[in-house]
Amino acid sequence: MIETDAIGSDYRSPTIEELKQHRIDRNTHWSQANDIEGGHSMSTVIERIGQYVAGLKFEDLPEDVTDYAKSITLDSLACAYGGLENEPARMVRDTVQELSGGGQATIFGKGTKA
């Protein structure tokens, strides 16, 4: 079945038989993936993603994609800000400040350095 992914690329979902045929044994380390027919090393995958992202231009993105990205970014920031005074956040903040090496980073929402 041909489908379109989130970035607009067409791909074909593998069949069950193809999945069985190319299944990687649980004991096979990911770095050995190149040794398996059809496999890709992790560095190759990361390089391909990096090349794709480096070539992107904001103007090339569909409006619904940029609207969604803005929405989830705003949601994430609101959640982070809303949780600033929760006990787990305080514990992390205190630990980071204790372990910091010179105060070069600003802690989100507090203006203090760590």
N, C-alpha and C positions, 0 to 999 in steps of 0.2 A: 504494500500500500504506500503510495507517495503522499507525503505530508509536507507542510511548511512549518519550519521552526520559528522561534521568536524573532530571529534576525532576518527572516525572509528567505532562508536557504531551503531548497527542496531536499528531502531525504527520504529514503525508503526504510520503513521499519523492518528489522530482520525477522525472518520466520523462526518458529520454534526449532526446526531442524538446523538452521544456521547458528542459532544460539547454542544448541547442543554441540554442534561440530566445533565451534570456536571457543567453547567454554574453557576458562583458564583454571587449572587445578588450584585449590586453595593454598597449596604449598609453593606455588610459583610466585616469586617476588615480582612486583610491577616492573622492575628494571629489566626483567627477562622478556618483556612483552614483544620486543623486536624479534625474538627468536621464534615467536608463534606466528603462523601465517595470518596476515591481515592485522597484526598487532602494531602498536605505535609506542615508542618510548615516551615517558612523561615529559621529557625536555622538548621533544618534537611537538607534542600537543600544546604545551605552554608557548613555544615559539610561534606556532600557527595562530594561537589566540592573540598573542602580543602583536603580531604583524597585522592581523585583522583590525584590532583596536587602534593601532597606530595610524592606520589608513582611514579611519572614520572621521567624518566631518559632521558637526552638529547639523548642518543644513541637509545632510543626507538622511537623517533619521526621520521616520514618519512622525507626524504631530502626536498621534496617540501614544507612541513610545516615549516621547519627551514628556508628555503630560503625565504618564504613568510614573516615569522616573522622578519627576518633581513631587508627585503625590507620595510615593514611598519614602523619599528623602525627608520631606516635611513630617511624615508620620514617625520616622525613626528619630528625628531631632526632638519632636514633641514627647515621645516616650522617654528618651534619654533625659530631657529636662524635667519631666514629671517625676522621675525616679531619683533625682539628685540627692534628696534628703532621706531616702530609705536607708535602713541600717546596712544592708549589703554594699550599697554604693559608698557609704561613709567608711566602711571597713577597707574597701579597695582603695579609696582615696588616701586614707591614712597610711596604708601599707606602701602605696606608690610614693608618697611624700617621704616616708622613712627610708626607702631604698633608692631614692632619686640620686642622680649624680651631677647635680649642679643647677637644677631648675631651668632647663632650657625649653621645656614643654609646658604649655598652659593647659590646666585641667578644665575640661569642657564645663561651662556654666558657672564656674567659680572664680575664674580670673587669677587663681593661685598658680604658682609654678611648681613643677616637679622635675 
